């Protein structure tokens, strides 16, 4: 299975890139992962947040394929334990999913259409994190999930 993390926003800082690279290497025995950064649409001085959401919506919907299983990361989503995330990933793999996509929205979140398009909406925490850090946390949680699924000692109770 392929896993893609789509993130709307600017390039990440070098320390974030280093962390993501670290977990990408650790994930290689389990799955193919890719971070896809979606540059935010150009805004004029009078572009509203709602207009930005619509521009981002179009970009996301144009990228989304029927073979994708979209999970939205959103502060109002369901909070899962690491084991629950691992079980969700296993269930999705068992259904024959080709590409699992985790979407990190832009500064204003995502449009209602994207929220309705997502098959699941999860929250990483009740805390608010910078989008760049969410990318790194998501890669770590994916590695943890696959460690759980393969009984690796990385995740212990």
C-alpha positions in Angstrom: 0.0 0.0 0.0 1.1 3.5 -0.7 0.6 6.2 1.9 0.7 9.9 1.0 0.6 12.8 3.3 -0.8 15.9 1.6 -0.1 19.1 3.2 -1.1 22.6 2.1 1.5 25.1 3.0 5.1 26.3 2.6 8.2 24.1 2.5 9.2 22.8 5.9 12.2 23.9 7.9 15.4 21.7 7.7 14.9 20.1 11.1 11.4 19.0 10.0 12.8 17.6 6.7 15.4 15.7 8.7 12.8 14.1 11.0 10.5 13.2 8.1 13.5 11.6 6.2 14.3 9.6 9.4 10.8 8.1 9.6 10.5 7.6 5.8 13.6 5.3 5.9 12.1 3.4 8.9 8.8 2.9 7.0 10.4 1.5 3.9 10.1 -2.2 4.9 6.4 -1.7 5.6 5.0 0.6 2.9 5.8 3.4 0.4 5.3 6.8 1.9 5.5 10.2 0.3 5.0 13.8 1.5 3.1 15.9 -1.1 3.3 19.5 -0.3 0.5 21.5 -2.0 1.5 25.1 -2.4 -1.2 27.4 -1.2 -3.0 29.2 -4.0 -1.9 32.7 -4.7 -3.9 35.2 -2.9 -4.5 38.9 -3.7 -4.7 41.4 -0.9 -8.5 41.1 -0.8 -8.8 37.3 -1.0 -11.0 36.1 1.9 -10.4 32.9 3.9 -13.6 31.4 2.3 -12.2 32.1 -1.2 -8.9 30.5 -0.3 -10.7 27.4 0.9 -12.5 27.1 -2.4 -9.2 27.5 -4.3 -7.6 24.8 -2.1 -10.7 22.6 -2.5 -10.3 22.6 -6.3 -6.6 21.6 -6.1 -7.4 18.8 -3.7 -10.3 17.4 -5.7 -8.3 17.6 -8.9 -5.6 15.4 -7.2 -7.9 13.0 -5.5 -8.3 9.7 -7.4 -11.0 7.0 -7.0 -8.4 4.6 -5.7 -7.5 7.0 -2.9 -8.8 6.6 0.7 -8.9 10.1 2.1 -8.4 10.7 5.9 -8.6 14.3 6.9 -6.5 15.5 9.9 -8.7 18.1 11.6 -8.9 19.5 15.1 -12.5 18.4 15.4 -11.8 14.8 14.2 -11.9 11.7 16.3 -8.9 11.2 18.6 -7.4 7.8 18.2 -4.8 5.9 20.2 -1.8 4.7 18.3 -3.2 1.2 18.5 -6.5 2.4 17.1 -4.7 4.1 14.2 -2.8 0.9 13.5 -6.0 -1.1 13.5 -7.6 1.5 11.2 -4.7 1.2 8.8 -4.9 -2.6 8.9 -8.6 -2.5 8.1 -8.0 -0.1 5.2 -5.2 -2.4 3.8 -7.5 -5.4 4.2 -10.1 -3.7 2.0 -7.5 -3.5 -0.8 -6.8 0.2 -0.7 -4.1 1.2 -3.1 -3.3 4.6 -1.7 -4.1 6.0 1.7 -4.0 9.8 1.8 -3.8 11.8 5.0 -4.7 15.4 4.3 -3.4 18.3 6.4 -5.4 21.4 5.5 -4.3 25.0 5.2 -4.4 27.7 7.8 -8.2 27.9 7.6 -8.7 24.2 7.5 -10.6 22.7 4.6 -13.9 23.3 2.9 -17.1 21.5 3.8 -16.9 19.6 0.5 -13.5 18.2 1.5 -14.8 17.3 4.9 -17.7 15.4 3.3 -15.4 13.7 0.8 -13.0 12.4 3.5 -13.8 8.8 4.6 -12.6 9.6 8.1 -11.6 12.6 10.1 -9.1 12.3 12.9 -7.4 14.6 15.3 -3.8 14.1 16.5 -4.4 16.0 19.7 -6.5 18.5 21.5 -3.4 20.8 21.2 -2.9 23.0 18.2 0.3 22.3 16.2 2.0 24.1 13.4 1.3 22.4 10.1 5.0 21.6 9.5 5.2 19.8 12.9 2.0 17.8 12.0 3.8 16.4 9.0 6.5 15.1 11.2 4.2 13.8 13.9 2.1 12.0 11.2 5.2 10.2 9.8 6.2 9.2 13.4 2.7 7.9 14.0 2.7 5.9 10.8 6.0 4.3 11.8 4.5 3.5 15.2 1.4 2.1 13.7 3.3 -0.3 11.4 5.6 -1.2 14.4 2.4 -2.2 16.3 1.1 -4.2 13.4 4.4 -6.0 13.0 5.1 -6.5 16.8 8.2 -4.4 16.6 9.7 -3.3 20.0 9.4 0.4 19.0 6.0 0.7 20.5 5.7 -0.7 24.0 3.2 -0.4 26.8 
